[in-house]
């Protein structure tokens, strides 16, 4: 049985290889592009800043004019947004942060280093050419590429695009992801408890996870737990969406109808992945649309979505950087029973003796959803590995997801 299992790395590599970007390109205003994936390079039509400007409030001067004790008259006042006259020889200009440097000036002296008199100003110390001046194009040069395709647009990315004067951006049109719920044992939150029933947390889990990835989410609700209803839901999902994800029900039990339903409408690969939590995973096609079947236990669904579904979906949407970044920290726990599967343990970080250490939640069961709320990330425990306090371990923050 162990030989039939895929490793975590094998499963991720296989899924990513199946994800071919098919999204259409559309132009969106910046106000509607947050979380979308950039489809074309952004080329700056301007220099940023567009002109030499002052880094602070002070005086624009010719460095050669500055001499100890020499009083220089103020020939003009230059606020931000103005168009100054050339600096008259033997004078200075009162200037403010962000204001354009007048022609002829080659330095700015901060106001704290100036003494104002009735007939002008004098300056303390020496003046260096170019001091306190932001040069034209210092941040961005005209015709430079400032953002490359394949990155998910963050607030700072949108601000950068706005800084070069562009109000729109070309992005991949968000794909439509369809989900539905199976399982007669499930109750919707807000309804009264019933004997033998549990509340459906995976619905909310998937909804929130998908919304963070820039997809358009379509939910078909709860589907009756029989083969015909499951086939009907799958066919509708394939008609409405670009990709389908479900949790639970992909097994060989008499009450698990997803497997035969998917196979009747397309094809299905089922694996046992060498990991914990979340061993069972399914990938296939329904009427030509990709299908992902995640485990039903809440923590398993959460973990496998982030480790497997997330990189698959991001690559499908056109994103290039899909691997979460990890860091190495010291363990503040003992893990003395090595397992043959790679384990992803819910953990949080704290500082101790000037080092960042990871502590783990005491209950690591796949149904203990409270562990995902307590934790700030996952500690990766490799196969057949013992961990003792002080050992270095790999940690992936939930922020990476």
C-alpha positions, -999 to +999 in steps of 0.1 A: +000+000+000+028+024+009+044+019-026+012+031-042+013+064-025+024+096-041+048+118-022+038+153-015+062+166-041+051+142-067+014+151-062+021+189-064+043+185-095+016+164-112-012+188-105+008+219-116+018+201-148-019+196-156-028+233-150-027+250-184-036+287-183-068+292-203-081+325-189-091+352-212-074+386-210-094+416-201-087+453-192-099+464-158-098+497-140-073+496-111-102+498-086-114+463-098-080+446-104-070+437-068-063+400-066-063+395-104-033+381-122-013+404-145-015+393-181+009+418-198+040+437-188+033+472-174+056+496-192+060+531-177+053+559-202+069+585-179+098+591-155+091+588-118+096+613-104+089+633-136+114+661-126+142+667-101+125+676-069+132+685-033+134+657-006+125+682+022+115+717+031+145+741+028+163+762+002+173+754-034+208+768-040+238+769-062+264+750-042+292+774-054+273+804-040+273+791-004+300+807+018+302+810+056+284+841+068+273+852+033+237+864+032+218+853+000+184+869-009+154+847-015+144+852-051+113+830-053+090+806-034+084+771-048+056+750-034+049+714-047+030+715-080+044+748-092+065+756-123+095+776-110+116+802-128+153+796-132+173+804-101+188+839-103+225+838-097+236+848-062+201+840-047+183+811-032+147+798-035+125+788-007+114+753-016+091+726-001+091+688-002+082+674-036+086+708-054+105+709-087+141+721-086+145+753-105+170+754-134+204+765-121+200+750-086+221+720-078+214+713-041+188+717-014+197+728+021+173+717+048+156+746+067+171+735+100+206+744+086+195+779+076+193+811+095+167+836+083+175+873+083+156+904+071+175+905+039+180+868+032+194+836+047+228+823+057+238+786+060+257+765+084+283+739+071+292+728+036+269+720+007+274+690-015+263+689-052+229+671-055+222+669-018+185+664-008+174+662-045+154+633-060+166+629-095+142+627-125+135+590-131+153+579-099+125+555-090+112+545-125+128+554-159+105+560-189+099+529-210+110+506-181+090+475-173+077+478-138+056+447-134+058+414-153+030+390-162+020+362-139+019+380-106-012+385-085-019+422-081-016+435-045-024+470-033+012+481-037+013+468-073-018+488-081-003+519-065+028+515-086+007+513-118-012+544-108+022+562-101+030+560-139-004+575-148-022+543-159-058+539-148-063+504-163-044+472-164-046+440-185-053+409-164-065+374-168-102+372-165-109+355-132-119+319-137-151+305-123-147+279-096-178+258-087-183+239-055-212+219-040-217+198-008-226+162-005-234+143+026-268+137+043-251+141+077-244+178+071-264+207+085-262+243+074-250+268+100-279+286+115-302+256+117-311+238+149-290+208+159-303+174+149-294+139+161-266+123+140-259+155+121-229+179+120-226+214+108-210+220+074-178+239+079-161+229+047-185+251+027-174+282+045-138+270+045-137+266+007-156+298+001-131+319+021-100+301+006-112+306-030-121+342-025-085+349-015-072+336-049-092+360-071-116+334-085-153+339-092-170+315-068-202+296-077-218+274-051-245+249-060-254+242-024-260+209-008-267+180-032-288+149-023-266+120-014-274+097-044-257+090-077-282+107-100-282+139-080-244+139-079-242+134-117-266+162-123-247+186-100-214+177-117-228+183-151-242+217-141-209+226-124-190+218-157-215+239-176-212+269-153-176+269-143-140+265-154-129+242-125-148+221-099-137+214-063-155+192-037-147+179-003-153+144+009-173+116-007-146+104-031-141+069-018-153+034-024-180+032+002-216+025-007-226+060+002-198+077-017-212+087-051-187+112-064-163+086-077-187+068-100-204+101-109-171+117-121-161+085-140-194+085-158-189+120-170-152+120-176-122+105-158-107+103-123-073+097-108-074+088-071-043+088-050-032+083-015-007+110-008+021+103+016+011+130+041-008+137+072-034+151+076-052+146+042-041+113+027-069+109+001-069+132-030-086+130-063-080+147-097-098+143-129-121+158-155-159+163-158-170+171-193-136+186-200-134+207-169-107+200-142-120+183-110-104+183-076-117+161-048-104+170-014-107+150+019-138+156+040-122+161+074-121+199+080-083+202+088-075+178+060-096+199+035-079+231+048-044+216+045-048+199+011-064+229-004-034+251+005-008+225-004-023+211-036-054+229-049-039+264-043-008+260-066-030+242-092-056+270-092-030+298-093-012+282-122-045+277-140-053+314-134-019+324-149+002+331-118+039+321-121+051+322-085+030+295-068+053+280-041+048+292-006+080+305+010+091+288+042+115+297+070+136+276+094+130+280+132+139+260+162+114+235+176+100+241+211+085+206+211+095+169+209+083+147+181+095+112+191+073+089+170+085+091+133+059+082+107+064+071+071+042+100+059+052+137+058+033+155+085+021+191+085+017+201+121-003+231+132+021+255+150+026+290+161+058+310+167+071+327+198+104+342+208+125+326+235+161+334+244+164+357+214+154+329+190+122+323+172+107+289+182+077+269+170+053+253+194+026+229+182-011+224+191-015+195+216-042+179+195-033+173+158-063+152+147-078+159+113-111+170+128-097+195+153-105+227+135-096+248+165-059+239+158-061+260+126-074+290+145-048+287+173-019+282+148-002+307+126+013+282+102+025+246+096+056+229+107+068+203+082+080+171+097+097+149+070+091+112+066+108+089+092+121+119+113+124+124+150+123+160+162+137+172+196+135+205+212+161+228+197+162+211+163+157+233+133+123+227+115+107+241+084+078+265+090+052+278+065+032+307+076-006+308+068+001+342+054+019+324+025-014+309+016 
